[in-house]
C-alpha cells in the first residue's frame, strides 16, 4: 500500500513538473517565445542602426555643402533671394 502511494506521488509529481517545465512561466515554450522576440528585436536594431548611419551622413553632407541648404530653401520652403523671379510649374 505504501509503495503504491509512493509510486502515485512520484507519478503525480512527474506530471506536474513536466507540465510546468513545458508551459510554466520559465518553461520551454516561454523561452522559445523570448528567443524569437530577441531575434526580431536584433533585426529591428540593425535596421535602425542603418537609418541612424544614413541620417548622420545626411547631416554631414548638409554641413559640408551650402548648395544643399540653398536647394532646400528654394524647393521646399519656397524662398528666394530679393530680386529673384520665381516661376511655378
C-alpha positions, 0 to 999 in steps of 0.5 A, a space after each residue: 500500500 505504501 509503495 503504491 502511494 509512493 509510486 502515485 506521488 512520484 507519478 503525480 509529481 512527474 506530471 506536474 513538473 513536466 507540465 510546468 517545465 513545458 508551459 510554466 512561466 520559465 518553461 520551454 515554450 516561454 523561452 522559445 517565445 523570448 528567443 524569437 522576440 530577441 531575434 526580431 528585436 536584433 533585426 529591428 536594431 540593425 535596421 535602425 542602426 542603418 537609418 541612424 548611419 544614413 541620417 548622420 551622413 545626411 547631416 554631414 553632407 548638409 554641413 559640408 555643402 551650402 548648395 544643399 541648404 540653398 536647394 532646400 530653401 528654394 524647393 521646399 520652403 519656397 524662398 528666394 533671394 530679393 530680386 529673384 523671379 520665381 516661376 511655378 510649374 
